[in-house]
């Protein structure tokens, strides 16, 4: 019997995580099955995922009605529901967490996207969510905006596991690595342990091609289509390799610190001309994570061909011609960051509106 391709990813040093969460997934035993049979090693969530989960089923209605009757606001109701789901998922992944020595088995919960440009607010909410979850294998998602950088540093220094989200630019990613190291170094200087703090840096992939490909079509450079996102991620991985083989890192590693792994997000294909596993196959590499939405997860289980490929091709060979074709990658990544924050904020507001509507009906 041939090896499950998802299990093969784990054997090659890349952890497959699930970009999805619902209460039914845990209650039905499906999450436990994915862990046991498909080598699933972690889970991520965001406001869009929770919006679909809560609005798309009646699974949460009883709790919404109860919490609304207690006088809780829609935001407080959502937080209670999200914390309960993430805690349950953390418990299901507890065995993975222990077996991996604290590397995998992580489940992420995001701070409100309305705080993306609010450093103090992000720190306060991240600290509160971390305490509410009360699980060593929880991760708090903080966007890698300029305002997010000092919050990331502060949370790492406080011993909070952090998933840095919404990264598009390699230059910003380098700043995120610096924030991670500064947080660990602050702990080390205080004589505090650094050996059980986990962090990933979520680098978004396919959205880059979705933005750039129409520009390339208009400029008459169709030969460069669907190449920019992979090259951008390859450049990020090269940055990761440079920082986490440095003398500065060696000092932290000697104290047991774990590398901040790149996490490939947005790896589903948006272009129907591309294979379902296009972005997954291209970015297999040691010390990485790929968080897969359910459809892409199933597609890789059925069609995957696991092999380390991230070193195939020089990213500069693609990124250079992009500039020559008139594509300003810095402008593209700035737009995508702003657009990502706006979209998550819109999902968050829609989620709260949906909860408010349900609560009004349920307590009527």
N, C-alpha and C positions, 0 to 999 in steps of 0.2 A: 504494500500500500504506500503510495507516494506521500511525502510530507505535506501537511497543510501549509500553503504559502505564507499565511500569517505567522505561523510558528517559525517558519524559515526566516522571517524578518527579525524575530527575536534572537535567533541563533547568530545572525549577522551583526547584532549589536544595536538594532533599531527597535524601539518599543512601539508596537501598535496600540494606540489609545482610541477611545470611542468618543466622537464629537456629538454626544446625544445623551439625554437623561430624561426619564419619566419615572413616576412612581411604579407604574405597572411593570417596567423592566426589572425592577428589583423584586417586586411581590410575586411575579410569575415564575421566578427562578431563571429567567432568560439571561440575566447578567451573569449569574454563576455559571451557566452553560458556556457563555462566550469566553469566560476566563478559563474554564476547564478544557474546552475543546478547540478553541481558536487562539489561545495564547494571548488573550486581551490583557493588557498590563496597566491600564489607567483610563481616565475619563475626563472630558472637559465639558463645560456648559457655558452658556452666555444668555443674555436677555432674549434673543430671538428663539433659542431652543426652549427656554422656559415659557415664553409666550405661546408657542405651539403646544407644549405639553399641557399647560393649565387651561388654555382656551379650547383645546381640541378634545377634551374628555371631561367626564363627570367625576373622575377619580378624586378630585380635590374639593368637590362641592361641599361635602359635609364639614371639612375643616374651614373652608371659607365662610360658611354660614356660622359656625361656632365662634370663629375669631371676630367676625363682623359684629356678632351679638355682644361680644365683650367690649366693643367700641374701638377695635383696632383700625387704623387707617389702611388703605390699600397697600401702601409701601410696607407697612409693618406686617400685613398678612402675607405679602409675597415673601418677605424675608423669612418668616416662620416656615412657610412651605418649602422654600429653597434650602434652608438649613436642614430641615428634616430629610429631604431627599438626598442631599449631599452626605449627611451623616450616615444614612442607610447604605449608600454606595461605598463610602469609606469602610464600613464594617464588612461589606461583601469583599472588598479588595484587601482586607487586613492580612490574609495569608500571602498574597503577592508582595505586599509591603515588607513583611518579615522575611520572606524567602529571598528577596532582592537586596536585603540589607538597607532598606529605606530608600532605594533608588526609584522603584516603581510602586504601583498600587495607589497612585495619587488621584484625587478627584478635585477639580477646580470649581470655585465659586467666585464670580466677578463682583467687584465693587460697582456701585451704580455708575453707569456711563455718564451721568450728569456731572460727575466729579472729575472728569478727564483732565480738566484744566485747573483743578483745585487741590494743591498739595496737602494742606492741613486736613481738608475734608477727607481726602483719600486715606491718609494715615489713620484718622479716627475710625472710619468705617472698616478699613482692613483689620484694625486691631479688634474691633467689636465682633466682626464676623469670625475671625480666628478663634476668639474666646468662645463664641456661641457654638461653633462646630466642635471644638474640643476633641479633635482627632489628629494624631501625629501625621497621618497621610492625607490631610486636607491641604489644598493650595489656594491662596487668594490671588485672583487675577487682577492685575493692575495694568492699565494701558501704558505703553512706552512713549507717551507724550513727553514734552519737555517738563511739564509740571509733574508727570509721573516719576521722573528719574529720582528726585530726592525722596519721594515716598517709597520707592523700591529700596533705596539704600537704607532708609530708616527702618523699614519692615524687616529686611534681612538682619540688620543689626539687633533688632528686637527678637530674633529667633523665629520669625514667621516664614513659612514656605511661600514662595512667590512664583506665579506664572505671569511673566510679562507678555502682554498681548498687544495686538495691532501694530506689529513691526513690519515695515515695508522697505526702509532704507538701510543699507549696510552701515552708513555713517551713524545713524541713530542706534543701531545694534551695538556698535562699539561703545557708545555711551552707556548702554544698558549693562554691558559686561563690566565696565568701570564701576558703575553703581553697585553691582553685585560684589565685586572685590572690596570696595570701600566698606560695605556693610559687614562682610566677613572680617576684614582687618580691624574694624571697630570692636567687634566681639573679641577677637584675639588679644587686642591691647587691654581689654578689661579682664582678661583671663577666663572668658566664657567659652564653652565648647562650640566648635564649628562643624563637627562631624555628622550631625543629623539634620542639617538644613538642606532642603532641596529647592532647586529653582530651574525653570525652563524659560527659554526666550522664544515666544511664538512668532515665527516669521511667516507672513501670509504669502501664498504663492500664486495661485491661479488668477487672483484679482489683478495682478500686474499685467498678465497677458490680456485679460478682458478689457483693460483700459488702453493698452498700447496697440493691440492688433488692428483696431479700426483706424488708428493714426497711420500705421504702416500701410494699410490698404490705400488710404487716401494719398499717401506719398509715393505710391508705386513700388513699395518694397515688400511685397507679399512673401518673398523668400525668407524674410526674418520673422514671419508669424510664429507664435507659440514657442519662441525661444528665449524671450527676455526673462520670463519668470524663473525658469530653471537656472539661467546664467546668474541672475540676481541672488538666488538661494545658494548656488555654488560659491559665489563670492562671500556670502555670509559664513558659509562653512569654513572657507579658507581663513576668515577672520577669527572664527572660533578656534581653529587649530593653532593659529599664531599666539593668541592670548593664553590658551590653556596648555601651552608647552613652554611658557616663559619662566624665567627665574622668579619673578614675582609670584606667579601661581604656585611654583614648587614649594615656596615657604608655607602657603596655606594648605597645599596637598599633604605636606608632611604632618600637619595637625589633623588630617583626616577629612578635609573639605572635599566635597563632590563638585565636579564640573557643572556649570550651568549649561545644560544640554540645549542645543537648538531643537525647537519643535516646529515641524512643518505643518502649518494650518492652511485651510482653504485649498486642499489638495484634490477636491472633486473637479472634474472637467466641466467647464461651462460651454465649450465649443463642441457641438455634436460631431464634428469631423475628427475629433481626437478620441483615442481609446479611453475607456473608463479609468484605466490605471496609469495613464500617461505620466502624471506628476508623481505618483507613488514610485514607479519603477526608476525614474531618473534620479531620485534623491535618497536612495538607500545608502546609509553610511553608519559607521560605528558611532556610539555616543549621541544618538539622535532619537527623537520621538516623531511619529507621524500620527496626528489625530484625525481619524477618518469618520465622516458621516456614514450612517448605516448603509446606504446604497454603494458607496465606494468600498466600504469594509467587505460587503458581500461579493462585490466584483473582484476584489483582490483575492479573496478566499477561492473563488472559482477560476480566476484567470492569471493569478500572479506568477511571476518568474523571479523569485528573489535572488539578487546578486548585488554586490556593492558596485554602484555605477557612478557615484557622485564625482569621482575623479576623471571621468571620461569627458574630455574636452576642456578647453581653457575658457572660463567665463569672459575674459577680456575679448576673446575672438567674436563674441556676440555683442557685448556691451559697447565695444568700440564702434562697430558699424551702426548701432542704434543712434549714436550721437551724429554720425555722418548722415544718417537718414533724417536728421532734424528732430529726434526725440530727446526731450530734456527729462532724463530719468529722475532728477531731483524734483522737478515740478510734478511729475507723475506720482512719486511716492508721497509728496506733501498733500496732493489732492486725495490720495487713497487713505491716508491717515485721517484727514478731516472728514471724509465721506464715511469711513468706518465708524468713527465716533458718532457721527450724526445718525447713521443707520441703527446702531445699537441703542442710542438714546430714543429713537423713534419706537423701536421694539419695546423698550422699557416703559415708555409712556402708554403704548397700546396695551401692554400687559396690565398696567395699573388700572386703565380704563375698563378692561375686560373684567378684572377682579371686582371693581366697584359696581359694575353692572350686575355681575353674578350675585354679589353680596346683597344688593338691593332686592333682587328677586327672592333670594333664599330666606331673608329675614322678614319678608313682607307677610 
